[in-house]
Amino acid sequence: MSIGGLDLNLLKVFEAVYEDRNLLRAGQRLNLSQSAVSHALSRLRDGVGDTLFLRTGKGLVPTARAIELAPILKKALDGIKEALETTSFSPAASGRRFVIAANDHVTLVVVAPLLSTLRRAAPGVDLVVRPSTRLDLAEQIDLGRIDLAIGAFAQIPSRFGASTLMVQDEAVLMRQDHPAARRRLTLRDFAAYPLVTVSVGGVEEGAVDGFILERGLARQSEVFDRRALQEALARVGLEPRLHVAVPHALAIPALLLGGDMMSIVPSTLARALAGQGGLLARPLPYRSGATTTRMIWHQRNDRDPAHAWLRGLVADACPDVG
């Protein structure tokens, strides 16, 4: 295919199909029907002289030629987009809407202070928070329906950008008049007192070591280090009493205030909930793995001035984990 006869829209279709491996999802991203995407691919195949994608039971699989073309065409499209986009962004005058995916922990400790900054610096900017626990999180980012996702991710696909926001330890929450509140916690306490944990998916949803893998993105399904707890207690011949599992961290205070249960949560969440009254935050009597919270976004937004501005605000809104 000569450059003179090249329709740039065909390259956008190729990029979408290459990333989604599905004609329907690619069409949704481009606001095209499935038949229009199929027709565009057919024209591109004729021009390139290669089938580009093979149909399989698991979707479309790129050929060797498509794999060779993908990074070259992406770089070219990114260059064209950068050249044509405006290079300025005025937060104070903007009326944009951003969509962030976050769980209730992140909403409490990061998004709340972020909103305070937005009210001062960009009163016309709107923010929508979607649950990061949805199974199609990676797909929603691919389709452009989520601008930024914040959470703990064990694996991040190469098509996403990422930046670390916080690295924090875990802490224990209990009511202020808990029987163990006036002394140092021991391992035996975690066998004696039932635990409330936060879990948004177990092995039945495909979770492995506390993470669920979907479309190349491994997102956290449990907000505590289960293995570290079990191994620590096993060394002294005990087992933890994992009594209640809830999908939302903000349900923990109501559960703890009504009895002698305890909960293991990230330290920033422990401090935030204890600060609301009635609860105490205490250090663990064993070593657990640190939780790394990152923000991720699609690389097509790397150079977008508005998205870059938002990422900077999110980083500044993160609490001190010291």
N, C-alpha and C positions, 0 to 999 in steps of 0.2 A: 504494500500500500504506500503510495507516495504521500508526502506531507500535504501536498496541495489538495488531495481528495479526502483528507482526514476530518472526520466529524468528531470534535472534542467530546460531545455528549456520549459517544461510544466508549471513550476512555473512562468516563464517570460510571457508566454501566459496568464495565469490566472491573473497576475497583470495588464497587458494591458487591458484585457477585463473588469476587475473589475473597472478600472478607466474610460475607454471610454464608457462602456455599449453598445458597437457596434462592431461587428466582422470586418467590413470593416476598421474602424478607427484603431482598434487594429492591424490589419494586416499591415496597412500603417506605423505604428510606428515600427513594428518589421521586416518590409520588407518581409512579408509573404502574400500569397494569402488568400482570405477569406475562401476558402475551406481548406487550410492548418491549419488555426486557428481553424476552426470548427472540423477538425480531431484531433488536439491536445487537444481540450476541451473534446472531446469524450473519448480519452484515459485517461485523468485526472479524468473524471467522473467515469469511470470504476474502476480506482484505489481507489478513495475516497469513492465510493459508494453513491454518491449524485449527483443530476442534476446540482447543483451549480448555474445555471442561467436559468431563465424562460423568454420566449419570450412574450412581450406585444406590444401593439400598439405604445408605446413610447420607445421601445428598450428592451435591456436585463435587467432583474431585478435579483439581487443576492438573493439566498436562505439564510436562517438563518445560514446554515453550511458555506456558502461562506463568509458571513459577519464575522463569527467567525474566519475563516482561514486567512482573508485578512491581518490584522495587524501582525499576526505571521509570515506569509510568506514574507511580505514586510521587516520585521526586519531581517529575515534570508538572503534574497537576498541583502539587503544593506550591511550586514556584509561580505558576500562573495565578493561583488563588492569592498568594502573598502580594504579587505585583498589582492586582486589581483591587484588593481590599483597602479600605481607608486605614491609615496608620494612626489615627487619633481616636481617643475615647474620652468623653467627658462624663465622669460619674454623676456630677451634680445635675447635669442636664438630661441624663439618660432615663428612658422609660422601659428598659429591658426587663425581661423576666428570666431568672435563672432557676434551674431545677437541680437540687442536690439530693443525693440518696444517702441516708444516714439512719442508724438505729436510735433508740431513745436515749442511750448513754451519750452518744455523740451530739445529739440534739440538745441535751441538757448542758454539756460542758463546753461545746464549741459553737453550735449554731446560735444559742441564746446570746452570747457576747457578740457574735457576728452581726446579729440583727441590730444591736445597739449602735454599732459602727455604721451600718447602712442607713439608719435613721438620720445620722448626722451628715455623712458624706455623700449619700445618694438617696435622697428621700423618694425619688420616683422609681427606683429599682425595686421590683417585686421578687420574692423568694418563695419557691415551692419545695417542700421537703417530702420526698418519697421514702418508703421503707427500703433500707438496703438489704433486708432479709429476703426479698423476692427472688424466686429461683431464676428469673430471666434478667438479672442485673446486667450481665455482660451484653446481652442482646439490646437492652434499653440504651446502653451507652453507644453501642454500634449504630443504632438507629437515630441517634441524636436526641432522644427523648430525655436523657439525663446528661447534664453538663458536667457534673462532678460527683464522684462517689467517695465517701469517707468511711473507713473501717479497717479491720485487720485482714490482710490478704497474704496467704502463704505462697501464692503463685499469681503472677500478673502477665497476661499475654503481651507480646512485643508491640502490638498495635496501640497499646495504651501507654500514656505517660504516667509517671508516679513520683510522688514526693513524700518523704517521711515527715510526719507532724509531731508525734509523741512516741516515746519508748518508756513504758511504765511497768512497775511491779504490781502485784496483787495485794489486796488487803481484806480484812475480815470485818463485816458489819454485824452488829448485835444491838439490842435495845440497851439503854443506859443502865437499867437495873437488872441486867442479865446476871445469872449466878457466877459467870466467869469474868464479869466486867472489871473487877477490882484487882485482878492479878494477871500475870503473864500467861498467855495461852500456851497449852501444851498439845502434843499430838493426840493425846487421849481425849481432849475436848472434841475433836472432830469425829470420834466414834461415839462419844457420849451424847452429843447434842446433834439433832437432825439439821441438815443443810438445805437451804434454798439455793438453787442454781438457775442460771439463765441459759436456755438452750432453744435454738430456733431450727433444729434439725438433728436427727440422730442417724444411726446406721441405716434405718429404714428409708431415709432420704438420700443415702449414698455418702454420708459423712465419714471421713477417714481422719483420725487424730484431731477431731474437732474442727475440720474444714470440709466444705462442700465444693467440689470442682464442677464448673459448668462453663462450657465454651471457652476453656483456657484460663478462666478466672477461679481461683480457689479462695472462697470467702469464709470467714469464721462462723462456725455454727454454735460454739460454746464460748462463753466469756470468762472461763477460768481454765487453768491447766489441770485437767482431770488426771492425767497420767502422773504428774508430780505429786498430787495429793495421795493417790493410791499407792505409789511406790514408797512415799514417806511413811505412811501408816503400816504398810506391809513389813517394813524393816523392824517394827516393834510388835508384829503379830496382830494388827488391828485392821479393820475395814471401815471406811467412811459411811455414814448414814446419809445417802443422797435421797432425801425425803420428798422434796417438791422441786419440780422443774417448771419454770414459767418462761413464756416467750418474750416478756417485756421487763426490763430492769426496773422501771418505775413502779412495778407492783411490789417490789421487795419491801419497802418500808411498812406497808400495811400488814404484810405477812410476819415480819419480825416483831413488830410492836405487840402482836397478840400472843406471844409465847416465848419459848427458849430456843428457837431456831437461830442459826447463824447463816451468813452468806459470804461467799468468796467472789469478789468483784475487782475490776481494775481500780488502782489507787485514786485516780481522779474522780471516778464515780463514787467511791467510798467517801471521799471528802465532801463532795457535793451533797450527797444524801444525808450525811451526818450533820452538815451545816444547816439542814432544814429543821433540826430539832428531834429529840427523842432517841437518836441512834448514836453509837460510838463506832469509830474506825480503829482497828487494831492491826499491827503487823502479823504476818504469818510466822509460825514457829518452824517453818521449813522453807527451802528454796524452791521457788517456782520459776517457770519460764517467763521472761518479760513479754509484754504485749506491745507490738509495734503497730501504731495507727498511721495509715497513709491516706492521702487523697490521690485518686486516679481519674484520668480523663482520656478521651480519644486524642490521638496524636494530631488529628486534623485541626485541633484547636490550640496546638502548641504556640503559634504566633499570633493568635487572635488577641488584640489588646484588651478587650473586655474580659475574656476568660483569664488572661494573665493577671489582670487587676483583681478579679474575684479570688484567684488562687492565693494571691498575696494577702488579701484580707483574711482568708481562712487560716493561713499560717500564723498571722498575727493574733488571731482570736483564740488560739490554743492555750490552755492553762499551763502554768509552770508545773512540771512533774517532779521537781526536786524534793 
